[in-house]
Amino acid sequence: MISERSKKIKKLMIDAEISAAEIGRRLGISRVAVIGVINGNWTSRRVQRAIAEALGVPYKELWDNNHGKKAA
């Protein structure tokens, strides 16, 4: 099942015209590793920060502990 966070990131990537492969090239890692972090299969703060930076959004907007949900 694809999380809401993954959907949001993928939409932002389309809007920014950037691919997982491009983010991977910037970091010297594979696109598969980037996709694994986006989908939540792996955790890497370095990759998470690079994704947020590439998309021009604050790290916490994508990777907060509430998965994008506002506290009640």
N, CA, C and O of each residue as an XYZ file, in Angstrom:
288
protein
N       0.842     -1.182      0.000
C       0.000      0.000      0.000
C       0.889      1.247      0.000
O       1.851      1.338      0.762
N       0.558      2.177     -0.844
C       1.328      3.412     -0.953
C       0.813      4.411      0.078
O      -0.387      4.672      0.157
N       1.723      4.962      0.858
C       1.338      5.910      1.900
C       1.001      7.276      1.294
O       1.365      7.580      0.158
N       0.311      8.067      2.068
C      -0.023      9.429      1.648
C       1.262     10.244      1.444
O       1.348     11.074      0.539
N       2.250      9.992      2.297
C       3.528     10.697      2.161
C       4.161     10.372      0.814
O       4.629     11.270      0.113
N       4.177      9.095      0.451
C       4.767      8.688     -0.835
C       4.042      9.353     -1.992
O       4.674      9.846     -2.927
N       2.732      9.368     -1.932
C       1.939     10.013     -2.987
C       2.276     11.499     -3.086
O       2.424     12.041     -4.181
N       2.392     12.148     -1.932
C       2.703     13.579     -1.910
C       4.080     13.841     -2.523
O       4.241     14.748     -3.339
N       5.059     13.046     -2.125
C       6.416     13.228     -2.638
C       6.452     12.993     -4.143
O       7.073     13.763     -4.876
N       5.798     11.950     -4.604
C       5.786     11.658     -6.035
C       5.125     12.771     -6.828
O       5.581     13.103     -7.922
N       4.052     13.358     -6.292
C       3.408     14.494     -6.963
C       4.343     15.694     -7.002
O       4.457     16.360     -8.030
N       5.012     15.973     -5.885
C       5.961     17.079     -5.846
C       7.102     16.864     -6.831
O       7.578     17.813     -7.453
N       7.537     15.623     -6.972
C       8.617     15.322     -7.917
C       8.167     15.572     -9.353
O       8.926     16.109    -10.160
N       6.950     15.187     -9.665
C       6.414     15.450    -11.010
C       6.333     16.950    -11.242
O       6.758     17.445    -12.286
N       5.789     17.671    -10.272
C       5.655     19.129    -10.397
C       7.013     19.806    -10.565
O       7.144     20.765    -11.326
N       8.027     19.301     -9.849
C       9.373     19.884     -9.908
C      10.188     19.338    -11.080
O      11.312     19.775    -11.324
N       9.613     18.386    -11.794
C      10.295     17.750    -12.929
C      11.648     17.178    -12.517
O      12.659     17.388    -13.187
N      11.644     16.456    -11.406
C      12.862     15.798    -10.928
C      12.555     14.323    -10.697
O      11.469     13.963    -10.242
N      13.511     13.492    -11.014
C      13.320     12.046    -10.879
C      14.124     11.497     -9.700
O      15.043     12.138     -9.190
N      13.748     10.302     -9.293
C      14.511      9.604     -8.261
C      15.932      9.353     -8.752
O      16.881      9.380     -7.969
N      16.070      9.111    -10.042
C      17.403      8.891    -10.609
C      18.277     10.132    -10.452
O      19.460     10.021    -10.131
N      17.703     11.306    -10.675
C      18.469     12.553    -10.538
C      18.888     12.773     -9.086
O      20.031     13.141     -8.818
N      17.981     12.551     -8.165
C      18.325     12.697     -6.746
C      19.412     11.697     -6.388
O      20.358     12.029     -5.674
N      19.280     10.487     -6.879
C      20.296      9.465     -6.639
C      21.655      9.858     -7.185
O      22.677      9.659     -6.527
N      21.667     10.423     -8.402
C      22.944     10.865     -8.995
C      23.604     11.920     -8.125
O      24.820     11.899     -7.935
N      22.819     12.832     -7.601
C      23.368     13.890     -6.745
C      24.025     13.318     -5.495
O      24.993     13.873     -4.975
N      23.480     12.198     -5.025
C      23.983     11.584     -3.788
C      24.974     10.455     -4.037
O      25.625      9.972     -3.110
N      25.081     10.041     -5.283
C      25.953      8.917     -5.586
C      25.350      7.581     -5.178
O      26.072      6.647     -4.830
N      24.010      7.492     -5.223
C      23.319      6.248     -4.886
C      22.349      5.904     -6.023
O      22.143      6.703     -6.936
N      21.769      4.731     -5.957
C      20.855      4.306     -7.015
C      19.472      4.931     -6.851
O      19.087      5.367     -5.766
N      18.742      4.958     -7.962
C      17.362      5.452     -7.902
C      16.519      4.521     -7.048
O      15.559      4.955     -6.412
N      16.881      3.226     -7.031
C      16.156      2.245     -6.227
C      16.250      2.604     -4.746
O      15.273      2.467     -4.011
N      17.416      3.061     -4.309
C      17.586      3.470     -2.911
C      16.717      4.683     -2.595
O      16.101      4.753     -1.532
N      16.670      5.636     -3.522
C      15.841      6.832     -3.326
C      14.368      6.427     -3.246
O      13.644      6.891     -2.366
N      13.930      5.575     -4.152
C      12.541      5.118     -4.161
C      12.225      4.346     -2.878
O      11.129      4.465     -2.330
N      13.186      3.560     -2.407
C      12.987      2.833     -1.151
C      12.741      3.755      0.019
O      11.921      3.454      0.886
N      13.441      4.877      0.057
C      13.228      5.864      1.128
C      11.875      6.550      0.945
O      11.136      6.734      1.912
N      11.550      6.929     -0.292
C      10.259      7.574     -0.559
C       9.106      6.666     -0.127
O       8.132      7.128      0.468
N       9.224      5.379     -0.431
C       8.150      4.435     -0.112
C       8.160      3.963      1.335
O       7.270      3.224      1.756
N       9.166      4.388      2.100
C       9.226      4.026      3.507
C       9.810      2.652      3.771
O       9.732      2.155      4.895
N      10.395      2.027      2.755
C      11.013      0.720      2.945
C      12.336      0.822      3.691
O      12.717     -0.095      4.419
N      13.037      1.943      3.509
C      14.312      2.203      4.168
C      14.276      3.599      4.766
O      13.526      4.466      4.317
N      15.087      3.798      5.773
C      15.200      5.117      6.394
C      16.635      5.607      6.234
O      17.591      4.914      6.582
N      16.759      6.810      5.702
C      18.055      7.463      5.591
C      17.820      8.962      5.681
O      17.253      9.572      4.774
N      18.257      9.535      6.769
C      18.059     10.968      6.950
C      18.764     11.754      5.838
O      18.258     12.777      5.376
N      19.920     11.272      5.419
C      20.670     11.933      4.336
C      19.842     11.964      3.053
O      19.754     13.002      2.397
N      19.240     10.844      2.697
C      18.424     10.782      1.485
C      17.147     11.591      1.667
O      16.720     12.287      0.746
N      16.538     11.508      2.840
C      15.327     12.292      3.108
C      15.602     13.785      2.947
O      14.814     14.507      2.335
N      16.720     14.239      3.499
C      17.065     15.661      3.378
C      17.318     16.053      1.925
O      16.929     17.140      1.497
N      17.959     15.187      1.179
C      18.230     15.467     -0.238
C      16.931     15.544     -1.036
O      16.805     16.377     -1.934
N      15.975     14.690     -0.718
C      14.673     14.721     -1.402
C      13.974     16.036     -1.095
O      13.492     16.712     -2.003
N      13.919     16.398      0.174
C      13.270     17.651      0.562
C      13.947     18.849     -0.106
O      13.271     19.743     -0.615
N      15.276     18.864     -0.102
C      16.014     19.962     -0.716
C      15.736     20.037     -2.222
O      15.518     21.120     -2.763
N      15.746     18.890     -2.889
C      15.502     18.855     -4.335
C      14.101     19.351     -4.675
O      13.879     19.923     -5.742
N      13.164     19.131     -3.767
C      11.779     19.546     -3.995
C      11.489     20.950     -3.482
O      10.416     21.501     -3.729
N      12.454     21.527     -2.766
C      12.281     22.884     -2.259
C      11.275     22.992     -1.131
O      10.605     24.014     -0.978
N      11.171     21.923     -0.335
C      10.250     21.948      0.804
C      11.023     21.653      2.080
O      12.052     20.977      2.038
N      10.541     22.150      3.212
C      11.226     21.869      4.475
C      11.224     20.375      4.795
O      10.242     19.677      4.539
N      12.308     19.904      5.343
C      12.444     18.502      5.740
C      11.243     18.046      6.563
O      10.660     16.999      6.284
N      10.876     18.818      7.565
C       9.795     18.419      8.475
C       8.434     18.338      7.789
O       7.538     17.644      8.270
N       8.276     19.036      6.682
C       7.008     18.953      5.959
C       6.798     17.551      5.380
O       5.668     17.072      5.284
N       7.888     16.908      5.002
C       7.794     15.566      4.418
C       8.027     14.455      5.420
O       7.423     13.388      5.311
N       8.886     14.685      6.385
C       9.358     13.583      7.217
C       9.052     13.761      8.691
O       9.769     13.208      9.524
N       8.025     14.505      9.047
C       7.676     14.620     10.461
C       7.135     13.287     10.969
O       6.776     12.418     10.174
N       7.076     13.129     12.260
C       6.616     11.866     12.854
C       5.134     11.620     12.660
O       4.673     10.489     12.812
N       4.383     12.649     12.329
C       2.945     12.500     12.135
C       2.592     12.169     10.697
O       1.413     12.075     10.356
N       3.597     11.991      9.849
C       3.380     11.650      8.449
C       2.498     12.669      7.739
O       1.652     12.318      6.918
N       2.716     13.947      8.076
C       1.978     15.001      7.399
C       0.653     15.344      8.052
O      -0.045     16.246      7.587
N       0.292     14.649      9.116
C      -0.980     14.936      9.785
C      -0.746     16.008     10.832
O       0.295     16.032     11.490
N      -1.708     16.886     10.981
C      -1.640     17.938     11.986
C      -2.051     17.362     13.345
O      -2.915     16.489     13.424
N      -1.428     17.854     14.398
C      -1.795     17.432     15.741
C      -3.177     17.975     16.070
O      -3.539     19.066     15.631
N      -3.939     17.225     16.832
C      -5.307     17.650     17.195
C      -5.300     18.692     18.275
O      -6.362     19.154     18.694
